[in-house]
C-alpha cells in the first residue's frame, strides 16, 4: 500500500490543521499521523490507497479555512505497522 510523508509549511500551526487533516484522512481511509514540528511546519504521514493519498495531498494544499499553505513537500515513506490516524 502506498505511503507518503508530507511536510506542510505556511500558517499551519494553531489553525486546527492537524485535526482537519485527521478528519480528511479518515474519510479517505488513510492511516498515519499529523505532527507539529518545531520549525512551524506540520508533518503528515499517510498510508492508504494511491488515489486516496493523492486526494489527501490535494487537500493539504488547501487545509482548513484559517490555514495558509505555502508549500507541500512529498517524499516516500516506509509503510508503518500502526493503525488509525493519530495527532501528536
PDB file with SEQRES, HELIX, SHEET and CRYST1 records, atoms N, CA, C and O in Angstrom:
SEQRES   1 A   88  UNK UNK UNK UNK UNK UNK UNK UNK UNK UNK UNK UNK UNK          
SEQRES   2 A   88  UNK UNK UNK UNK UNK UNK UNK UNK UNK UNK UNK UNK UNK          
SEQRES   3 A   88  UNK UNK UNK UNK UNK UNK UNK UNK UNK UNK UNK UNK UNK          
SEQRES   4 A   88  UNK UNK UNK UNK UNK UNK UNK UNK UNK UNK UNK UNK UNK          
SEQRES   5 A   88  UNK UNK UNK UNK UNK UNK UNK UNK UNK UNK UNK UNK UNK          
SEQRES   6 A   88  UNK UNK UNK UNK UNK UNK UNK UNK UNK UNK UNK UNK UNK          
SEQRES   7 A   88  UNK UNK UNK UNK UNK UNK UNK UNK UNK UNK                      
HELIX    1 AA1 UNK A   17  UNK A   28  1                                  12    
HELIX    2 AA2 UNK A   50  UNK A   62  1                                  13    
SHEET    1 AA1 5 UNK A  68  UNK A  76  0                                        
SHEET    2 AA1 5 UNK A   3  UNK A  11 -1                                        
SHEET    3 AA1 5 UNK A  42  UNK A  47 -1                                        
SHEET    4 AA1 5 UNK A  31  UNK A  36 -1                                        
SHEET    5 AA1 5 UNK A  85  UNK A  87  1                                        
CRYST1    1.000    1.000    1.000  90.00  90.00  90.00 P 1           1          
ATOM      1  N   UNK A   1       0.848  -1.179   0.000  1.00  0.00           N  
ATOM      2  CA  UNK A   1       0.000   0.000   0.000  1.00  0.00           C  
ATOM      3  C   UNK A   1       0.890   1.237   0.000  1.00  0.00           C  
ATOM      4  O   UNK A   1       1.869   1.291   0.744  1.00  0.00           O  
ATOM      5  N   UNK A   2       0.564   2.232  -0.825  1.00  0.00           N  
ATOM      6  CA  UNK A   2       1.394   3.438  -0.899  1.00  0.00           C  
ATOM      7  C   UNK A   2       1.453   4.200   0.419  1.00  0.00           C  
ATOM      8  O   UNK A   2       0.472   4.276   1.159  1.00  0.00           O  
ATOM      9  N   UNK A   3       2.611   4.754   0.689  1.00  0.00           N  
ATOM     10  CA  UNK A   3       2.808   5.558   1.895  1.00  0.00           C  
ATOM     11  C   UNK A   3       3.612   6.794   1.514  1.00  0.00           C  
ATOM     12  O   UNK A   3       4.516   6.730   0.682  1.00  0.00           O  
ATOM     13  N   UNK A   4       3.269   7.924   2.137  1.00  0.00           N  
ATOM     14  CA  UNK A   4       3.954   9.179   1.825  1.00  0.00           C  
ATOM     15  C   UNK A   4       4.131  10.008   3.083  1.00  0.00           C  
ATOM     16  O   UNK A   4       3.359   9.913   4.038  1.00  0.00           O  
ATOM     17  N   UNK A   5       5.174  10.825   3.051  1.00  0.00           N  
ATOM     18  CA  UNK A   5       5.429  11.801   4.114  1.00  0.00           C  
ATOM     19  C   UNK A   5       5.284  13.179   3.491  1.00  0.00           C  
ATOM     20  O   UNK A   5       5.922  13.490   2.485  1.00  0.00           O  
ATOM     21  N   UNK A   6       4.438  14.003   4.100  1.00  0.00           N  
ATOM     22  CA  UNK A   6       4.216  15.361   3.620  1.00  0.00           C  
ATOM     23  C   UNK A   6       4.723  16.345   4.666  1.00  0.00           C  
ATOM     24  O   UNK A   6       4.466  16.176   5.858  1.00  0.00           O  
ATOM     25  N   UNK A   7       5.435  17.359   4.227  1.00  0.00           N  
ATOM     26  CA  UNK A   7       5.845  18.466   5.082  1.00  0.00           C  
ATOM     27  C   UNK A   7       5.105  19.701   4.569  1.00  0.00           C  
ATOM     28  O   UNK A   7       5.329  20.160   3.449  1.00  0.00           O  
ATOM     29  N   UNK A   8       4.229  20.223   5.409  1.00  0.00           N  
ATOM     30  CA  UNK A   8       3.368  21.329   5.012  1.00  0.00           C  
ATOM     31  C   UNK A   8       3.854  22.592   5.712  1.00  0.00           C  
ATOM     32  O   UNK A   8       3.971  22.622   6.937  1.00  0.00           O  
ATOM     33  N   UNK A   9       4.135  23.628   4.938  1.00  0.00           N  
ATOM     34  CA  UNK A   9       4.621  24.876   5.530  1.00  0.00           C  
ATOM     35  C   UNK A   9       3.671  26.018   5.214  1.00  0.00           C  
ATOM     36  O   UNK A   9       2.886  25.958   4.268  1.00  0.00           O  
ATOM     37  N   UNK A  10       3.764  27.051   6.023  1.00  0.00           N  
ATOM     38  CA  UNK A  10       2.901  28.216   5.916  1.00  0.00           C  
ATOM     39  C   UNK A  10       2.310  28.490   7.294  1.00  0.00           C  
ATOM     40  O   UNK A  10       2.948  28.227   8.313  1.00  0.00           O  
ATOM     41  N   UNK A  11       1.111  29.010   7.321  1.00  0.00           N  
ATOM     42  CA  UNK A  11       0.408  29.213   8.593  1.00  0.00           C  
ATOM     43  C   UNK A  11      -0.416  27.954   8.843  1.00  0.00           C  
ATOM     44  O   UNK A  11      -1.599  27.891   8.510  1.00  0.00           O  
ATOM     45  N   UNK A  12       0.235  26.948   9.438  1.00  0.00           N  
ATOM     46  CA  UNK A  12      -0.388  25.640   9.577  1.00  0.00           C  
ATOM     47  C   UNK A  12      -0.411  25.130  11.021  1.00  0.00           C  
ATOM     48  O   UNK A  12      -0.898  24.030  11.279  1.00  0.00           O  
ATOM     49  N   UNK A  13       0.103  25.909  11.946  1.00  0.00           N  
ATOM     50  CA  UNK A  13       0.011  25.534  13.359  1.00  0.00           C  
ATOM     51  C   UNK A  13      -0.920  26.505  14.058  1.00  0.00           C  
ATOM     52  O   UNK A  13      -0.900  27.706  13.790  1.00  0.00           O  
ATOM     53  N   UNK A  14      -1.742  25.968  14.965  1.00  0.00           N  
ATOM     54  CA  UNK A  14      -2.676  26.806  15.699  1.00  0.00           C  
ATOM     55  C   UNK A  14      -3.925  27.153  14.913  1.00  0.00           C  
ATOM     56  O   UNK A  14      -4.654  28.071  15.288  1.00  0.00           O  
ATOM     57  N   UNK A  15      -4.186  26.428  13.818  1.00  0.00           N  
ATOM     58  CA  UNK A  15      -5.354  26.703  12.972  1.00  0.00           C  
ATOM     59  C   UNK A  15      -6.165  25.415  12.719  1.00  0.00           C  
ATOM     60  O   UNK A  15      -6.898  25.318  11.735  1.00  0.00           O  
ATOM     61  N   UNK A  16      -6.023  24.443  13.614  1.00  0.00           N  
ATOM     62  CA  UNK A  16      -6.728  23.153  13.525  1.00  0.00           C  
ATOM     63  C   UNK A  16      -6.322  22.344  12.294  1.00  0.00           C  
ATOM     64  O   UNK A  16      -7.106  21.546  11.780  1.00  0.00           O  
ATOM     65  N   UNK A  17      -5.090  22.555  11.828  1.00  0.00           N  
ATOM     66  CA  UNK A  17      -4.625  21.839  10.638  1.00  0.00           C  
ATOM     67  C   UNK A  17      -4.541  20.341  10.893  1.00  0.00           C  
ATOM     68  O   UNK A  17      -5.011  19.546  10.079  1.00  0.00           O  
ATOM     69  N   UNK A  18      -3.942  19.947  12.023  1.00  0.00           N  
ATOM     70  CA  UNK A  18      -3.780  18.515  12.298  1.00  0.00           C  
ATOM     71  C   UNK A  18      -5.117  17.822  12.457  1.00  0.00           C  
ATOM     72  O   UNK A  18      -5.323  16.744  11.899  1.00  0.00           O  
ATOM     73  N   UNK A  19      -6.027  18.419  13.205  1.00  0.00           N  
ATOM     74  CA  UNK A  19      -7.344  17.805  13.412  1.00  0.00           C  
ATOM     75  C   UNK A  19      -8.110  17.706  12.091  1.00  0.00           C  
ATOM     76  O   UNK A  19      -8.769  16.701  11.823  1.00  0.00           O  
ATOM     77  N   UNK A  20      -8.023  18.734  11.284  1.00  0.00           N  
ATOM     78  CA  UNK A  20      -8.697  18.716   9.981  1.00  0.00           C  
ATOM     79  C   UNK A  20      -8.062  17.692   9.049  1.00  0.00           C  
ATOM     80  O   UNK A  20      -8.761  17.017   8.294  1.00  0.00           O  
ATOM     81  N   UNK A  21      -6.734  17.577   9.100  1.00  0.00           N  
ATOM     82  CA  UNK A  21      -6.042  16.571   8.286  1.00  0.00           C  
ATOM     83  C   UNK A  21      -6.473  15.169   8.711  1.00  0.00           C  
ATOM     84  O   UNK A  21      -6.650  14.289   7.869  1.00  0.00           O  
ATOM     85  N   UNK A  22      -6.639  14.965  10.010  1.00  0.00           N  
ATOM     86  CA  UNK A  22      -7.102  13.668  10.514  1.00  0.00           C  
ATOM     87  C   UNK A  22      -8.497  13.352   9.983  1.00  0.00           C  
ATOM     88  O   UNK A  22      -8.750  12.233   9.536  1.00  0.00           O  
ATOM     89  N   UNK A  23      -9.396  14.319  10.026  1.00  0.00           N  
ATOM     90  CA  UNK A  23     -10.748  14.116   9.503  1.00  0.00           C  
ATOM     91  C   UNK A  23     -10.714  13.734   8.028  1.00  0.00           C  
ATOM     92  O   UNK A  23     -11.402  12.806   7.603  1.00  0.00           O  
ATOM     93  N   UNK A  24      -9.911  14.453   7.252  1.00  0.00           N  
ATOM     94  CA  UNK A  24      -9.795  14.162   5.821  1.00  0.00           C  
ATOM     95  C   UNK A  24      -9.219  12.770   5.590  1.00  0.00           C  
ATOM     96  O   UNK A  24      -9.719  12.006   4.764  1.00  0.00           O  
ATOM     97  N   UNK A  25      -8.165  12.454   6.328  1.00  0.00           N  
ATOM     98  CA  UNK A  25      -7.513  11.154   6.164  1.00  0.00           C  
ATOM     99  C   UNK A  25      -8.478  10.013   6.494  1.00  0.00           C  
ATOM    100  O   UNK A  25      -8.574   9.045   5.739  1.00  0.00           O  
ATOM    101  N   UNK A  26      -9.176  10.119   7.593  1.00  0.00           N  
ATOM    102  CA  UNK A  26     -10.111   9.066   7.981  1.00  0.00           C  
ATOM    103  C   UNK A  26     -11.235   8.924   6.959  1.00  0.00           C  
ATOM    104  O   UNK A  26     -11.657   7.809   6.652  1.00  0.00           O  
ATOM    105  N   UNK A  27     -11.719  10.040   6.434  1.00  0.00           N  
ATOM    106  CA  UNK A  27     -12.764   9.989   5.411  1.00  0.00           C  
ATOM    107  C   UNK A  27     -12.270   9.290   4.141  1.00  0.00           C  
ATOM    108  O   UNK A  27     -13.051   8.680   3.411  1.00  0.00           O  
ATOM    109  N   UNK A  28     -10.963   9.388   3.892  1.00  0.00           N  
ATOM    110  CA  UNK A  28     -10.362   8.762   2.705  1.00  0.00           C  
ATOM    111  C   UNK A  28      -9.866   7.345   2.974  1.00  0.00           C  
ATOM    112  O   UNK A  28      -9.384   6.674   2.061  1.00  0.00           O  
ATOM    113  N   UNK A  29      -9.980   6.888   4.212  1.00  0.00           N  
ATOM    114  CA  UNK A  29      -9.494   5.548   4.552  1.00  0.00           C  
ATOM    115  C   UNK A  29      -7.989   5.476   4.712  1.00  0.00           C  
ATOM    116  O   UNK A  29      -7.389   4.423   4.499  1.00  0.00           O  
ATOM    117  N   UNK A  30      -7.375   6.587   5.084  1.00  0.00           N  
ATOM    118  CA  UNK A  30      -5.926   6.672   5.235  1.00  0.00           C  
ATOM    119  C   UNK A  30      -5.541   6.529   6.705  1.00  0.00           C  
ATOM    120  O   UNK A  30      -6.215   7.059   7.588  1.00  0.00           O  
ATOM    121  N   UNK A  31      -4.455   5.811   6.955  1.00  0.00           N  
ATOM    122  CA  UNK A  31      -3.883   5.702   8.297  1.00  0.00           C  
ATOM    123  C   UNK A  31      -2.605   6.515   8.342  1.00  0.00           C  
ATOM    124  O   UNK A  31      -2.001   6.793   7.306  1.00  0.00           O  
ATOM    125  N   UNK A  32      -2.189   6.901   9.557  1.00  0.00           N  
ATOM    126  CA  UNK A  32      -0.945   7.649   9.696  1.00  0.00           C  
ATOM    127  C   UNK A  32      -0.987   8.583  10.877  1.00  0.00           C  
ATOM    128  O   UNK A  32      -1.526   8.245  11.931  1.00  0.00           O  
ATOM    129  N   UNK A  33      -0.408   9.781  10.700  1.00  0.00           N  
ATOM    130  CA  UNK A  33      -0.374  10.746  11.793  1.00  0.00           C  
ATOM    131  C   UNK A  33      -0.085  12.138  11.260  1.00  0.00           C  
ATOM    132  O   UNK A  33       0.401  12.309  10.142  1.00  0.00           O  
ATOM    133  N   UNK A  34      -0.399  13.138  12.094  1.00  0.00           N  
ATOM    134  CA  UNK A  34      -0.077  14.529  11.809  1.00  0.00           C  
ATOM    135  C   UNK A  34       0.594  15.099  13.052  1.00  0.00           C  
ATOM    136  O   UNK A  34       0.081  14.956  14.162  1.00  0.00           O  
ATOM    137  N   UNK A  35       1.742  15.744  12.861  1.00  0.00           N  
ATOM    138  CA  UNK A  35       2.549  16.210  13.978  1.00  0.00           C  
ATOM    139  C   UNK A  35       3.032  17.638  13.704  1.00  0.00           C  
ATOM    140  O   UNK A  35       3.497  17.936  12.604  1.00  0.00           O  
ATOM    141  N   UNK A  36       2.922  18.524  14.711  1.00  0.00           N  
ATOM    142  CA  UNK A  36       3.535  19.842  14.618  1.00  0.00           C  
ATOM    143  C   UNK A  36       5.045  19.685  14.778  1.00  0.00           C  
ATOM    144  O   UNK A  36       5.500  18.986  15.684  1.00  0.00           O  
ATOM    145  N   UNK A  37       5.811  20.314  13.923  1.00  0.00           N  
ATOM    146  CA  UNK A  37       7.264  20.294  14.018  1.00  0.00           C  
ATOM    147  C   UNK A  37       7.750  21.595  14.657  1.00  0.00           C  
ATOM    148  O   UNK A  37       7.080  22.622  14.555  1.00  0.00           O  
ATOM    149  N   UNK A  38       8.910  21.557  15.315  1.00  0.00           N  
ATOM    150  CA  UNK A  38       9.438  22.757  15.972  1.00  0.00           C  
ATOM    151  C   UNK A  38       9.681  23.936  15.026  1.00  0.00           C  
ATOM    152  O   UNK A  38       9.687  25.085  15.468  1.00  0.00           O  
ATOM    153  N   UNK A  39       9.880  23.670  13.744  1.00  0.00           N  
ATOM    154  CA  UNK A  39      10.165  24.745  12.789  1.00  0.00           C  
ATOM    155  C   UNK A  39       8.900  25.406  12.231  1.00  0.00           C  
ATOM    156  O   UNK A  39       8.989  26.261  11.349  1.00  0.00           O  
ATOM    157  N   UNK A  40       7.718  25.015  12.742  1.00  0.00           N  
ATOM    158  CA  UNK A  40       6.465  25.624  12.312  1.00  0.00           C  
ATOM    159  C   UNK A  40       5.718  24.862  11.241  1.00  0.00           C  
ATOM    160  O   UNK A  40       4.587  25.212  10.904  1.00  0.00           O  
ATOM    161  N   UNK A  41       6.335  23.827  10.702  1.00  0.00           N  
ATOM    162  CA  UNK A  41       5.654  23.012   9.696  1.00  0.00           C  
ATOM    163  C   UNK A  41       4.822  21.935  10.378  1.00  0.00           C  
ATOM    164  O   UNK A  41       4.952  21.700  11.579  1.00  0.00           O  
ATOM    165  N   UNK A  42       3.961  21.282   9.591  1.00  0.00           N  
ATOM    166  CA  UNK A  42       3.221  20.107  10.036  1.00  0.00           C  
ATOM    167  C   UNK A  42       3.682  18.938   9.177  1.00  0.00           C  
ATOM    168  O   UNK A  42       3.732  19.031   7.951  1.00  0.00           O  
ATOM    169  N   UNK A  43       4.017  17.837   9.841  1.00  0.00           N  
ATOM    170  CA  UNK A  43       4.380  16.607   9.147  1.00  0.00           C  
ATOM    171  C   UNK A  43       3.158  15.703   9.131  1.00  0.00           C  
ATOM    172  O   UNK A  43       2.556  15.449  10.174  1.00  0.00           O  
ATOM    173  N   UNK A  44       2.792  15.219   7.952  1.00  0.00           N  
ATOM    174  CA  UNK A  44       1.682  14.286   7.809  1.00  0.00           C  
ATOM    175  C   UNK A  44       2.226  13.013   7.184  1.00  0.00           C  
ATOM    176  O   UNK A  44       2.798  13.038   6.095  1.00  0.00           O  
ATOM    177  N   UNK A  45       2.042  11.903   7.882  1.00  0.00           N  
ATOM    178  CA  UNK A  45       2.423  10.593   7.368  1.00  0.00           C  
ATOM    179  C   UNK A  45       1.142   9.885   6.978  1.00  0.00           C  
ATOM    180  O   UNK A  45       0.206   9.817   7.774  1.00  0.00           O  
ATOM    181  N   UNK A  46       1.084   9.356   5.762  1.00  0.00           N  
ATOM    182  CA  UNK A  46      -0.150   8.785   5.240  1.00  0.00           C  
ATOM    183  C   UNK A  46       0.092   7.454   4.550  1.00  0.00           C  
ATOM    184  O   UNK A  46       1.018   7.310   3.753  1.00  0.00           O  
ATOM    185  N   UNK A  47      -0.757   6.479   4.870  1.00  0.00           N  
ATOM    186  CA  UNK A  47      -0.715   5.161   4.247  1.00  0.00           C  
ATOM    187  C   UNK A  47      -2.124   4.830   3.785  1.00  0.00           C  
ATOM    188  O   UNK A  47      -3.075   4.904   4.563  1.00  0.00           O  
ATOM    189  N   UNK A  48      -2.253   4.465   2.521  1.00  0.00           N  
ATOM    190  CA  UNK A  48      -3.576   4.110   2.005  1.00  0.00           C  
ATOM    191  C   UNK A  48      -3.512   3.863   0.519  1.00  0.00           C  
ATOM    192  O   UNK A  48      -2.437   3.794  -0.078  1.00  0.00           O  
ATOM    193  N   UNK A  49      -4.675   3.732  -0.060  1.00  0.00           N  
ATOM    194  CA  UNK A  49      -4.807   3.566  -1.498  1.00  0.00           C  
ATOM    195  C   UNK A  49      -4.133   4.761  -2.198  1.00  0.00           C  
ATOM    196  O   UNK A  49      -4.213   5.890  -1.715  1.00  0.00           O  
ATOM    197  N   UNK A  50      -3.479   4.507  -3.318  1.00  0.00           N  
ATOM    198  CA  UNK A  50      -2.739   5.573  -4.020  1.00  0.00           C  
ATOM    199  C   UNK A  50      -3.635   6.766  -4.348  1.00  0.00           C  
ATOM    200  O   UNK A  50      -3.217   7.911  -4.174  1.00  0.00           O  
ATOM    201  N   UNK A  51      -4.846   6.521  -4.816  1.00  0.00           N  
ATOM    202  CA  UNK A  51      -5.757   7.616  -5.150  1.00  0.00           C  
ATOM    203  C   UNK A  51      -6.136   8.404  -3.900  1.00  0.00           C  
ATOM    204  O   UNK A  51      -6.280   9.625  -3.960  1.00  0.00           O  
ATOM    205  N   UNK A  52      -6.299   7.720  -2.769  1.00  0.00           N  
ATOM    206  CA  UNK A  52      -6.649   8.392  -1.515  1.00  0.00           C  
ATOM    207  C   UNK A  52      -5.498   9.256  -1.017  1.00  0.00           C  
ATOM    208  O   UNK A  52      -5.712  10.376  -0.555  1.00  0.00           O  
ATOM    209  N   UNK A  53      -4.281   8.735  -1.111  1.00  0.00           N  
ATOM    210  CA  UNK A  53      -3.112   9.518  -0.685  1.00  0.00           C  
ATOM    211  C   UNK A  53      -2.957  10.745  -1.585  1.00  0.00           C  
ATOM    212  O   UNK A  53      -2.602  11.820  -1.102  1.00  0.00           O  
ATOM    213  N   UNK A  54      -3.213  10.601  -2.872  1.00  0.00           N  
ATOM    214  CA  UNK A  54      -3.162  11.745  -3.785  1.00  0.00           C  
ATOM    215  C   UNK A  54      -4.243  12.770  -3.435  1.00  0.00           C  
ATOM    216  O   UNK A  54      -4.003  13.976  -3.496  1.00  0.00           O  
ATOM    217  N   UNK A  55      -5.433  12.286  -3.068  1.00  0.00           N  
ATOM    218  CA  UNK A  55      -6.526  13.181  -2.680  1.00  0.00           C  
ATOM    219  C   UNK A  55      -6.174  13.935  -1.400  1.00  0.00           C  
ATOM    220  O   UNK A  55      -6.478  15.121  -1.272  1.00  0.00           O  
ATOM    221  N   UNK A  56      -5.534  13.248  -0.452  1.00  0.00           N  
ATOM    222  CA  UNK A  56      -5.115  13.919   0.773  1.00  0.00           C  
ATOM    223  C   UNK A  56      -4.081  14.996   0.447  1.00  0.00           C  
ATOM    224  O   UNK A  56      -4.121  16.086   1.016  1.00  0.00           O  
ATOM    225  N   UNK A  57      -3.166  14.699  -0.456  1.00  0.00           N  
ATOM    226  CA  UNK A  57      -2.162  15.700  -0.838  1.00  0.00           C  
ATOM    227  C   UNK A  57      -2.837  16.943  -1.414  1.00  0.00           C  
ATOM    228  O   UNK A  57      -2.453  18.067  -1.088  1.00  0.00           O  
ATOM    229  N   UNK A  58      -3.835  16.746  -2.265  1.00  0.00           N  
ATOM    230  CA  UNK A  58      -4.550  17.904  -2.814  1.00  0.00           C  
ATOM    231  C   UNK A  58      -5.203  18.706  -1.689  1.00  0.00           C  
ATOM    232  O   UNK A  58      -5.173  19.937  -1.711  1.00  0.00           O  
ATOM    233  N   UNK A  59      -5.796  18.017  -0.701  1.00  0.00           N  
ATOM    234  CA  UNK A  59      -6.418  18.719   0.421  1.00  0.00           C  
ATOM    235  C   UNK A  59      -5.366  19.470   1.239  1.00  0.00           C  
ATOM    236  O   UNK A  59      -5.617  20.587   1.691  1.00  0.00           O  
ATOM    237  N   UNK A  60      -4.196  18.869   1.432  1.00  0.00           N  
ATOM    238  CA  UNK A  60      -3.147  19.520   2.223  1.00  0.00           C  
ATOM    239  C   UNK A  60      -2.756  20.872   1.634  1.00  0.00           C  
ATOM    240  O   UNK A  60      -2.386  21.781   2.377  1.00  0.00           O  
ATOM    241  N   UNK A  61      -2.832  21.018   0.329  1.00  0.00           N  
ATOM    242  CA  UNK A  61      -2.519  22.303  -0.304  1.00  0.00           C  
ATOM    243  C   UNK A  61      -3.539  23.369   0.072  1.00  0.00           C  
ATOM    244  O   UNK A  61      -3.243  24.561  -0.005  1.00  0.00           O  
ATOM    245  N   UNK A  62      -4.731  22.956   0.474  1.00  0.00           N  
ATOM    246  CA  UNK A  62      -5.785  23.895   0.865  1.00  0.00           C  
ATOM    247  C   UNK A  62      -5.818  24.040   2.382  1.00  0.00           C  
ATOM    248  O   UNK A  62      -5.741  25.155   2.897  1.00  0.00           O  
ATOM    249  N   UNK A  63      -5.932  22.927   3.101  1.00  0.00           N  
ATOM    250  CA  UNK A  63      -6.020  22.951   4.549  1.00  0.00           C  
ATOM    251  C   UNK A  63      -7.346  23.507   5.030  1.00  0.00           C  
ATOM    252  O   UNK A  63      -8.236  23.775   4.223  1.00  0.00           O  
ATOM    253  N   UNK A  64      -7.487  23.685   6.337  1.00  0.00           N  
ATOM    254  CA  UNK A  64      -8.721  24.249   6.892  1.00  0.00           C  
ATOM    255  C   UNK A  64      -8.807  25.749   6.588  1.00  0.00           C  
ATOM    256  O   UNK A  64      -7.816  26.349   6.171  1.00  0.00           O  
ATOM    257  N   UNK A  65      -9.979  26.361   6.790  1.00  0.00           N  
ATOM    258  CA  UNK A  65     -10.172  27.772   6.407  1.00  0.00           C  
ATOM    259  C   UNK A  65      -9.159  28.756   6.994  1.00  0.00           C  
ATOM    260  O   UNK A  65      -8.774  29.703   6.310  1.00  0.00           O  
ATOM    261  N   UNK A  66      -8.719  28.564   8.228  1.00  0.00           N  
ATOM    262  CA  UNK A  66      -7.804  29.524   8.851  1.00  0.00           C  
ATOM    263  C   UNK A  66      -6.344  29.337   8.429  1.00  0.00           C  
ATOM    264  O   UNK A  66      -5.501  30.171   8.760  1.00  0.00           O  
ATOM    265  N   UNK A  67      -6.036  28.273   7.714  1.00  0.00           N  
ATOM    266  CA  UNK A  67      -4.652  27.993   7.320  1.00  0.00           C  
ATOM    267  C   UNK A  67      -4.269  28.775   6.064  1.00  0.00           C  
ATOM    268  O   UNK A  67      -5.119  29.200   5.282  1.00  0.00           O  
ATOM    269  N   UNK A  68      -2.959  28.946   5.903  1.00  0.00           N  
ATOM    270  CA  UNK A  68      -2.380  29.471   4.670  1.00  0.00           C  
ATOM    271  C   UNK A  68      -1.233  28.533   4.317  1.00  0.00           C  
ATOM    272  O   UNK A  68      -0.199  28.544   4.984  1.00  0.00           O  
ATOM    273  N   UNK A  69      -1.399  27.743   3.302  1.00  0.00           N  
ATOM    274  CA  UNK A  69      -0.383  26.766   2.921  1.00  0.00           C  
ATOM    275  C   UNK A  69       0.523  27.378   1.857  1.00  0.00           C  
ATOM    276  O   UNK A  69       0.062  27.813   0.802  1.00  0.00           O  
ATOM    277  N   UNK A  70       1.819  27.401   2.158  1.00  0.00           N  
ATOM    278  CA  UNK A  70       2.803  27.931   1.210  1.00  0.00           C  
ATOM    279  C   UNK A  70       3.446  26.833   0.376  1.00  0.00           C  
ATOM    280  O   UNK A  70       3.779  27.051  -0.789  1.00  0.00           O  
ATOM    281  N   UNK A  71       3.624  25.649   0.970  1.00  0.00           N  
ATOM    282  CA  UNK A  71       4.273  24.554   0.255  1.00  0.00           C  
ATOM    283  C   UNK A  71       3.900  23.221   0.887  1.00  0.00           C  
ATOM    284  O   UNK A  71       3.638  23.126   2.086  1.00  0.00           O  
ATOM    285  N   UNK A  72       3.885  22.188   0.038  1.00  0.00           N  
ATOM    286  CA  UNK A  72       3.695  20.809   0.489  1.00  0.00           C  
ATOM    287  C   UNK A  72       4.776  19.983  -0.191  1.00  0.00           C  
ATOM    288  O   UNK A  72       4.796  19.851  -1.415  1.00  0.00           O  
ATOM    289  N   UNK A  73       5.678  19.427   0.619  1.00  0.00           N  
ATOM    290  CA  UNK A  73       6.747  18.571   0.098  1.00  0.00           C  
ATOM    291  C   UNK A  73       6.341  17.123   0.328  1.00  0.00           C  
ATOM    292  O   UNK A  73       5.955  16.755   1.437  1.00  0.00           O  
ATOM    293  N   UNK A  74       6.427  16.298  -0.714  1.00  0.00           N  
ATOM    294  CA  UNK A  74       6.054  14.882  -0.611  1.00  0.00           C  
ATOM    295  C   UNK A  74       7.264  14.005  -0.864  1.00  0.00           C  
ATOM    296  O   UNK A  74       7.995  14.194  -1.836  1.00  0.00           O  
ATOM    297  N   UNK A  75       7.466  13.038   0.030  1.00  0.00           N  
ATOM    298  CA  UNK A  75       8.509  12.042  -0.152  1.00  0.00           C  
ATOM    299  C   UNK A  75       7.923  10.672   0.172  1.00  0.00           C  
ATOM    300  O   UNK A  75       6.901  10.568   0.850  1.00  0.00           O  
ATOM    301  N   UNK A  76       8.579   9.626  -0.318  1.00  0.00           N  
ATOM    302  CA  UNK A  76       8.151   8.264   0.003  1.00  0.00           C  
ATOM    303  C   UNK A  76       8.411   7.998   1.476  1.00  0.00           C  
ATOM    304  O   UNK A  76       9.312   8.590   2.069  1.00  0.00           O  
ATOM    305  N   UNK A  77       7.634   7.121   2.058  1.00  0.00           N  
ATOM    306  CA  UNK A  77       7.762   6.794   3.474  1.00  0.00           C  
ATOM    307  C   UNK A  77       7.540   5.306   3.646  1.00  0.00           C  
ATOM    308  O   UNK A  77       6.562   4.774   3.122  1.00  0.00           O  
ATOM    309  N   UNK A  78       8.425   4.606   4.372  1.00  0.00           N  
ATOM    310  CA  UNK A  78       8.214   3.175   4.594  1.00  0.00           C  
ATOM    311  C   UNK A  78       6.909   2.962   5.353  1.00  0.00           C  
ATOM    312  O   UNK A  78       6.636   3.638   6.344  1.00  0.00           O  
ATOM    313  N   UNK A  79       6.118   2.027   4.881  1.00  0.00           N  
ATOM    314  CA  UNK A  79       4.814   1.769   5.496  1.00  0.00           C  
ATOM    315  C   UNK A  79       4.954   1.345   6.953  1.00  0.00           C  
ATOM    316  O   UNK A  79       5.707   0.419   7.253  1.00  0.00           O  
ATOM    317  N   UNK A  80       4.239   2.009   7.868  1.00  0.00           N  
ATOM    318  CA  UNK A  80       4.313   1.671   9.288  1.00  0.00           C  
ATOM    319  C   UNK A  80       3.406   0.504   9.647  1.00  0.00           C  
ATOM    320  O   UNK A  80       2.593   0.060   8.837  1.00  0.00           O  
ATOM    321  N   UNK A  81       3.555   0.021  10.855  1.00  0.00           N  
ATOM    322  CA  UNK A  81       2.711  -1.059  11.352  1.00  0.00           C  
ATOM    323  C   UNK A  81       1.530  -0.525  12.155  1.00  0.00           C  
ATOM    324  O   UNK A  81       0.723  -1.308  12.655  1.00  0.00           O  
ATOM    325  N   UNK A  82       1.416   0.795  12.287  1.00  0.00           N  
ATOM    326  CA  UNK A  82       0.362   1.410  13.109  1.00  0.00           C  
ATOM    327  C   UNK A  82      -0.987   1.336  12.391  1.00  0.00           C  
ATOM    328  O   UNK A  82      -1.057   1.123  11.180  1.00  0.00           O  
ATOM    329  N   UNK A  83      -2.041   1.518  13.165  1.00  0.00           N  
ATOM    330  CA  UNK A  83      -3.358   1.578  12.574  1.00  0.00           C  
ATOM    331  C   UNK A  83      -4.057   2.853  13.054  1.00  0.00           C  
ATOM    332  O   UNK A  83      -3.702   3.403  14.097  1.00  0.00           O  
ATOM    333  N   UNK A  84      -5.037   3.315  12.302  1.00  0.00           N  
ATOM    334  CA  UNK A  84      -5.741   4.534  12.639  1.00  0.00           C  
ATOM    335  C   UNK A  84      -4.970   5.751  12.179  1.00  0.00           C  
ATOM    336  O   UNK A  84      -4.031   5.641  11.391  1.00  0.00           O  
ATOM    337  N   UNK A  85      -5.365   6.908  12.669  1.00  0.00           N  
ATOM    338  CA  UNK A  85      -4.696   8.156  12.330  1.00  0.00           C  
ATOM    339  C   UNK A  85      -4.594   8.956  13.602  1.00  0.00           C  
ATOM    340  O   UNK A  85      -5.614   9.318  14.187  1.00  0.00           O  
ATOM    341  N   UNK A  86      -3.367   9.245  14.049  1.00  0.00           N  
ATOM    342  CA  UNK A  86      -3.197   9.933  15.321  1.00  0.00           C  
ATOM    343  C   UNK A  86      -2.647  11.326  15.103  1.00  0.00           C  
ATOM    344  O   UNK A  86      -2.021  11.628  14.086  1.00  0.00           O  
ATOM    345  N   UNK A  87      -2.900  12.160  16.088  1.00  0.00           N  
ATOM    346  CA  UNK A  87      -2.364  13.510  16.139  1.00  0.00           C  
ATOM    347  C   UNK A  87      -1.376  13.553  17.288  1.00  0.00           C  
ATOM    348  O   UNK A  87      -1.686  13.146  18.407  1.00  0.00           O  
ATOM    349  N   UNK A  88      -0.184  14.051  16.998  1.00  0.00           N  
ATOM    350  CA  UNK A  88       0.839  14.131  18.047  1.00  0.00           C  
ATOM    351  C   UNK A  88       1.345  15.546  18.167  1.00  0.00           C  
ATOM    352  O   UNK A  88       2.212  15.824  18.995  1.00  0.00           O  
TER     353      UNK A  88                                                      
END                                                                             
